[in-house]
Amino acid sequence: MNETNQLVLLQKENERLKSDNEMLLNIVAQMKVTLNRLLSRYISDNNSERMV
C-alpha cells in the first residue's frame, strides 16, 4: 500500500470517528436531559407524598 492510499484511508477513518463521536455526544446530551427529567419527577413525587 502506498502512502497516498494509506493517507486516504486514515482520513476516511478520521471522518468516521468524528461522526461517531458527534453521535455519542448527542446521545449523552439526550441521556442528561432524560436523567434530569427523571430526577425532577422523582423529587416532585417525593415531595407530594410528604405533604399528604
C-alpha positions in Angstrom: 0.0 0.0 0.0 1.5 3.3 -1.0 1.5 6.4 1.2 -1.3 8.1 -0.7 -3.7 5.2 -0.3 -2.8 5.0 3.4 -3.4 8.7 3.9 -6.8 8.4 2.2 -7.8 5.5 4.4 -6.7 7.3 7.5 -8.7 10.4 6.5 -11.8 8.3 5.9 -11.3 6.6 9.3 -10.9 10.0 10.9 -14.1 11.3 9.4 -15.9 8.2 10.6 -14.6 8.6 14.1 -15.6 12.2 14.1 -19.1 11.2 13.1 -19.3 8.5 15.7 -18.0 11.0 18.4 -20.7 13.5 17.4 -23.4 10.9 17.6 -22.2 9.7 21.0 -22.1 13.3 22.3 -25.7 13.7 21.2 -26.7 10.5 22.9 -25.0 11.7 26.1 -26.8 15.0 25.9 -30.1 13.3 25.5 -29.4 11.0 28.4 -28.6 14.0 30.5 -31.9 15.6 29.7 -33.7 12.3 30.4 -32.0 11.9 33.7 -32.8 15.5 34.8 -36.5 14.9 33.9 -36.5 11.6 35.9 -34.9 13.3 38.9 -37.4 16.2 38.7 -40.2 13.8 38.6 -38.8 11.7 41.5 -38.3 14.8 43.6 -41.7 16.2 42.9 -43.4 12.8 43.6 -41.4 12.5 46.8 -42.5 16.0 47.9 -46.1 15.4 47.2 -46.0 12.2 49.3 -44.7 14.1 52.2 -47.4 16.7 52.0 -50.2 14.1 52.3 
